[in-house]
């Protein structure tokens, strides 16, 4: 009996030893953060700031590799095919969740990744043109609910399109307000300010300056609490819209499937520490995001919820292509 127990203990130790050794030695070389977006954008600036701090923490080089294109598929596949040891990581947004719906030939890339950390998140917003005279959700219902109303709402990507459809349904305006789909937020914001678009669903940073100037009005935003820099703007719930599914815009970090959870936790801890860095804080402020730092398990739960919501809403959404 004693021999059996001893043998079992030795076997268990042998199984755990590689994982423990990986954590003890991580990182043993340079770490690459793959960003599937062009250099210079908000997410890229955040990753570069975090990368500088990670390099200090790990005392190893952290390389930022920009691989934009094909709805983030190019950069994502670079990571799914990498060795699952934590030295090659992906930084992506909810755009990743739409790939299997719009590029069925690529399969489910999310299933080929393992969650590491929800680095930062920020609210989506519903904004009205300053020329529309709409200054609240009540104004929106009164204006766009009329039989002869000619209201429109815009989205700059699949995520904001999905959020907007949910918002219009909650407002009871899904059959009265026409969606205008843009390839990116800049053109949509320009049309909103010019009065060619009544409403826009977008990220906070895209319209915060216009809100301050009065050329646009943010009517409500996602989240459990108001944003300090927009203290006059209610949350969706406060505005009477209730809970809006998957309405947060996040930046998350992933590793190739098969990367040990212990290694992913180690990376997540370093990423959480990097959120205290002044450069990282400044980058998040520019994006109107808050540091999160959720680890593999918690981020995994967020992904499950968002994936389910994307699947449900995309099944009722006309093709964007």
C-alpha positions as CSV (number, residue, x, y, z in Angstrom):
1,X,0.0,0.0,0.0
2,X,2.8,2.4,0.9
3,X,4.6,1.6,-2.3
4,X,1.4,2.3,-4.3
5,X,1.0,5.7,-2.6
6,X,4.6,6.6,-3.2
7,X,4.4,5.6,-6.8
8,X,1.3,7.7,-7.3
9,X,3.0,10.7,-5.7
10,X,6.0,10.3,-7.9
11,X,3.7,10.0,-11.0
12,X,1.8,13.1,-10.0
13,X,5.0,15.0,-9.4
14,X,6.3,14.0,-12.9
15,X,3.1,15.3,-14.5
16,X,3.3,18.7,-12.6
17,X,7.0,19.1,-13.1
18,X,7.0,20.4,-16.7
19,X,4.3,23.0,-16.0
20,X,6.1,24.2,-12.8
21,X,9.4,24.4,-14.7
22,X,7.7,26.4,-17.5
23,X,6.4,28.9,-15.0
24,X,9.7,29.1,-13.2
25,X,11.6,29.8,-16.5
26,X,9.0,32.0,-18.2
27,X,9.9,33.9,-20.2
28,X,13.0,32.2,-21.3
29,X,13.4,34.3,-24.4
30,X,11.8,37.3,-26.1
31,X,8.0,37.5,-26.2
32,X,6.1,38.6,-29.3
33,X,2.7,40.4,-29.0
34,X,0.9,40.1,-32.3
35,X,-1.4,43.0,-33.1
36,X,-3.8,42.4,-36.0
37,X,-4.3,46.1,-36.6
38,X,-2.2,48.8,-38.2
39,X,0.5,50.6,-36.2
40,X,-0.5,53.9,-34.6
41,X,-4.1,53.1,-33.7
42,X,-5.5,53.1,-30.2
43,X,-5.1,49.4,-29.5
44,X,-1.5,49.5,-30.9
45,X,-0.5,52.4,-28.7
46,X,-1.9,50.5,-25.6
47,X,0.0,47.3,-26.5
48,X,3.2,49.2,-27.1
49,X,3.0,50.9,-23.7
50,X,2.2,47.6,-22.0
51,X,5.0,45.9,-23.9
52,X,7.6,48.3,-22.6
53,X,6.5,47.6,-19.0
54,X,6.4,43.9,-19.6
55,X,10.0,44.0,-20.8
56,X,11.0,45.7,-17.6
57,X,9.1,43.1,-15.5
58,X,10.4,40.1,-17.4
59,X,13.8,41.4,-18.2
60,X,13.3,40.0,-21.7
61,X,12.6,41.8,-25.0
62,X,8.9,42.2,-25.9
63,X,8.4,42.6,-29.6
64,X,5.2,44.2,-31.1
65,X,4.4,42.6,-34.5
66,X,1.6,44.4,-36.5
67,X,-0.2,42.0,-38.9
68,X,-3.3,43.8,-40.0
69,X,-5.8,42.7,-42.6
70,X,-8.6,40.2,-43.4
71,X,-10.7,41.1,-40.3
72,X,-7.8,40.3,-38.0
73,X,-7.5,36.8,-39.5
74,X,-3.8,37.2,-40.6
75,X,-2.5,38.1,-37.2
76,X,-4.8,35.7,-35.4
77,X,-3.6,32.7,-37.5
78,X,0.0,33.7,-36.8
79,X,-0.7,33.0,-33.2
80,X,-2.9,29.9,-33.5
81,X,0.0,28.2,-35.4
82,X,2.7,29.2,-32.8
83,X,4.3,27.0,-30.2
84,X,1.9,27.0,-27.2
85,X,4.5,28.1,-24.6
86,X,3.4,31.7,-24.0
87,X,6.1,33.4,-26.0
88,X,3.8,34.3,-28.9
89,X,0.6,36.1,-27.9
90,X,-2.3,37.7,-29.7
91,X,-3.9,41.0,-28.8
92,X,-7.4,41.3,-30.2
93,X,-10.9,42.9,-29.8
94,X,-14.4,41.5,-30.1
95,X,-13.8,41.6,-33.9
96,X,-12.3,38.1,-33.4
97,X,-15.8,36.8,-32.4
98,X,-17.2,37.6,-35.8
99,X,-14.7,35.7,-37.9
100,X,-16.4,32.3,-37.8
101,X,-19.7,34.0,-39.0
102,X,-18.2,36.0,-41.9
103,X,-15.3,33.8,-42.9
104,X,-16.7,30.3,-42.4
105,X,-13.8,28.8,-44.4
106,X,-11.5,29.8,-41.5
107,X,-13.4,27.7,-39.0
108,X,-13.6,28.7,-35.3
109,X,-10.3,30.6,-34.6
110,X,-11.4,31.4,-31.0
111,X,-11.4,27.6,-30.3
112,X,-7.8,27.5,-31.4
113,X,-6.8,30.1,-28.8
114,X,-6.7,30.2,-25.0
115,X,-7.7,33.3,-23.0
116,X,-5.0,35.0,-21.0
117,X,-6.2,38.4,-19.9
118,X,-8.9,41.0,-20.5
119,X,-6.5,43.9,-20.6
120,X,-8.9,46.9,-20.8
121,X,-12.5,47.7,-21.7
122,X,-14.5,50.7,-22.6
123,X,-18.2,51.5,-23.2
124,X,-20.0,51.8,-26.5
125,X,-22.2,54.9,-26.8
126,X,-25.3,56.0,-28.6
127,X,-24.8,59.5,-29.9
128,X,-27.0,61.9,-31.7
129,X,-26.1,64.6,-34.2
130,X,-26.0,68.1,-32.7
131,X,-28.2,69.2,-35.6
132,X,-30.9,66.8,-34.8
133,X,-32.1,68.6,-31.6
134,X,-32.1,65.2,-29.8
135,X,-30.6,65.6,-26.4
136,X,-31.9,62.6,-24.5
137,X,-33.4,59.1,-25.0
138,X,-36.9,60.7,-24.5
139,X,-36.1,63.2,-27.3
140,X,-35.0,60.3,-29.5
141,X,-38.2,58.3,-29.0
142,X,-40.3,61.4,-29.6
143,X,-38.4,62.5,-32.7
144,X,-37.8,59.2,-34.4
145,X,-41.0,57.5,-33.3
146,X,-43.1,59.7,-35.5
147,X,-44.8,58.2,-38.6
148,X,-43.1,60.6,-41.0
149,X,-39.7,60.7,-39.2
150,X,-36.6,60.2,-41.4
151,X,-34.1,59.1,-38.9
152,X,-31.0,57.0,-39.5
153,X,-28.4,55.4,-37.3
154,X,-24.8,54.4,-38.2
155,X,-22.3,51.7,-37.3
156,X,-18.6,51.5,-38.2
157,X,-18.0,47.8,-37.7
158,X,-19.8,44.5,-36.9
159,X,-19.7,45.0,-33.1
160,X,-21.3,48.4,-33.1
161,X,-23.8,47.2,-35.7
162,X,-24.8,44.3,-33.4
163,X,-25.0,46.6,-30.4
164,X,-27.1,49.2,-32.4
165,X,-29.6,46.6,-33.5
166,X,-30.1,45.6,-29.9
167,X,-30.5,49.3,-28.9
168,X,-33.0,50.0,-31.6
169,X,-35.1,46.9,-30.6
170,X,-35.1,48.1,-27.0
171,X,-36.3,51.5,-28.2
172,X,-39.0,50.0,-30.4
173,X,-37.5,51.8,-33.4
174,X,-36.0,48.9,-35.3
175,X,-38.6,49.3,-38.1
176,X,-38.5,53.1,-38.2
177,X,-34.8,54.0,-38.1
178,X,-32.6,52.9,-41.0
179,X,-29.1,51.6,-40.4
180,X,-26.2,53.0,-42.5
181,X,-23.2,50.8,-42.3
182,X,-19.8,52.3,-42.6
183,X,-16.4,50.8,-43.1
184,X,-14.8,52.5,-40.1
185,X,-15.8,55.1,-37.6
186,X,-14.3,58.3,-39.0
187,X,-16.7,58.7,-42.0
188,X,-19.6,57.9,-39.7
189,X,-18.6,60.6,-37.2
190,X,-18.2,63.1,-40.0
191,X,-21.7,62.4,-41.3
192,X,-23.1,62.6,-37.8
193,X,-21.5,66.0,-37.2
194,X,-22.7,67.1,-40.7
195,X,-26.2,66.2,-39.9
196,X,-26.4,63.5,-42.6
197,X,-26.8,60.8,-39.9
198,X,-29.2,61.1,-37.0
199,X,-27.6,58.6,-34.6
200,X,-24.3,56.7,-34.3
201,X,-23.3,53.7,-32.2
202,X,-19.5,53.8,-31.6
203,X,-16.7,53.8,-29.1
204,X,-16.5,56.6,-26.5
205,X,-13.3,58.1,-27.8
206,X,-14.7,58.6,-31.3
207,X,-17.3,61.2,-30.2
208,X,-16.1,62.5,-26.8
209,X,-14.6,65.7,-28.4
210,X,-17.7,66.3,-30.5
211,X,-19.9,65.8,-27.4
212,X,-17.9,68.5,-25.6
213,X,-18.1,70.8,-28.6
214,X,-21.8,70.3,-29.0
215,X,-21.6,69.0,-32.6
216,X,-22.8,65.6,-31.2
217,X,-24.6,64.5,-28.1
218,X,-23.9,61.2,-26.3
219,X,-27.3,60.1,-25.1
220,X,-26.2,57.0,-23.1
221,X,-23.3,54.6,-22.7
222,X,-22.6,51.0,-21.7
223,X,-21.3,49.9,-18.3
224,X,-22.4,49.6,-14.7
225,X,-21.4,53.1,-13.9
226,X,-20.8,56.5,-15.5
227,X,-17.5,57.6,-17.0
228,X,-15.7,60.3,-15.1
229,X,-15.0,62.4,-18.2
230,X,-18.6,62.1,-19.3
231,X,-20.4,62.4,-15.9
232,X,-23.4,64.0,-17.6
233,X,-24.1,61.0,-19.7
234,X,-26.3,58.2,-18.2
235,X,-25.6,54.5,-18.6
236,X,-27.9,52.5,-20.9
237,X,-29.7,51.2,-17.8
238,X,-30.1,54.6,-16.3
239,X,-31.6,55.8,-19.6
240,X,-34.2,53.1,-19.4
241,X,-32.7,50.7,-21.9
242,X,-32.0,47.9,-19.4
243,X,-29.1,45.5,-20.0
244,X,-27.6,45.6,-23.5
245,X,-25.8,42.4,-24.3
246,X,-22.1,42.5,-25.1
247,X,-22.0,46.3,-25.3
248,X,-18.4,46.7,-23.9
249,X,-15.5,47.2,-26.3
250,X,-12.5,45.3,-25.0
251,X,-8.9,44.6,-25.7
252,X,-7.9,41.1,-24.8
253,X,-4.8,38.9,-24.8
254,X,-4.7,35.3,-26.1
255,X,-2.2,32.5,-26.3
256,X,-2.2,29.5,-28.7
257,X,-4.5,26.6,-27.6
258,X,-2.6,24.2,-25.4
259,X,-0.6,26.9,-23.5
260,X,-0.5,25.7,-19.9
261,X,-2.9,27.6,-17.6
262,X,-0.1,28.2,-15.1
263,X,1.9,30.1,-17.8
264,X,-1.2,32.0,-18.8
265,X,-1.8,33.1,-15.2
266,X,1.8,34.2,-15.0
267,X,1.4,36.4,-18.1
268,X,-1.9,37.7,-16.8
269,X,-0.3,38.8,-13.5
270,X,2.4,40.7,-15.4
271,X,-0.2,42.3,-17.6
272,X,-2.2,43.4,-14.6
273,X,0.9,44.9,-13.1
274,X,1.6,46.8,-16.4
275,X,-1.8,48.5,-16.0
276,X,-0.3,50.7,-13.3
277,X,2.3,52.2,-15.6
278,X,1.8,55.8,-16.5
279,X,2.3,55.2,-20.2
280,X,-0.4,52.5,-20.2
281,X,-2.8,54.6,-18.2
282,X,-2.3,57.5,-20.7
283,X,-3.0,55.1,-23.6
284,X,-6.2,53.8,-22.0
285,X,-7.3,57.4,-21.2
286,X,-6.9,58.3,-24.9
287,X,-9.1,55.3,-25.8
288,X,-11.6,56.1,-23.1
289,X,-11.0,52.7,-21.6
290,X,-10.4,51.4,-18.1
291,X,-7.8,48.8,-17.1
292,X,-9.4,45.4,-16.2
293,X,-6.7,42.8,-15.8
294,X,-9.1,39.8,-15.5
295,X,-7.1,36.5,-15.8
296,X,-7.7,33.4,-17.9
297,X,-10.8,32.0,-16.1
298,X,-12.7,35.3,-15.8
299,X,-11.8,36.4,-19.3
300,X,-12.9,33.0,-20.5
301,X,-16.3,33.6,-19.0
302,X,-16.6,36.9,-20.7
303,X,-15.7,35.3,-24.1
304,X,-18.4,32.6,-23.6
305,X,-21.1,35.2,-22.9
306,X,-20.0,37.5,-25.8
307,X,-19.7,34.5,-28.2
308,X,-23.2,33.4,-27.4
309,X,-24.6,36.9,-27.9
310,X,-22.7,37.4,-31.2
311,X,-24.0,34.0,-32.5
312,X,-27.6,34.8,-31.4
313,X,-27.6,38.3,-32.9
314,X,-25.7,37.5,-36.0
315,X,-28.2,34.8,-36.9
316,X,-30.8,37.5,-37.3
317,X,-28.5,40.0,-38.9
318,X,-28.3,40.6,-42.7
319,X,-24.9,40.0,-44.3
320,X,-22.6,43.0,-44.0
321,X,-20.6,42.0,-47.1
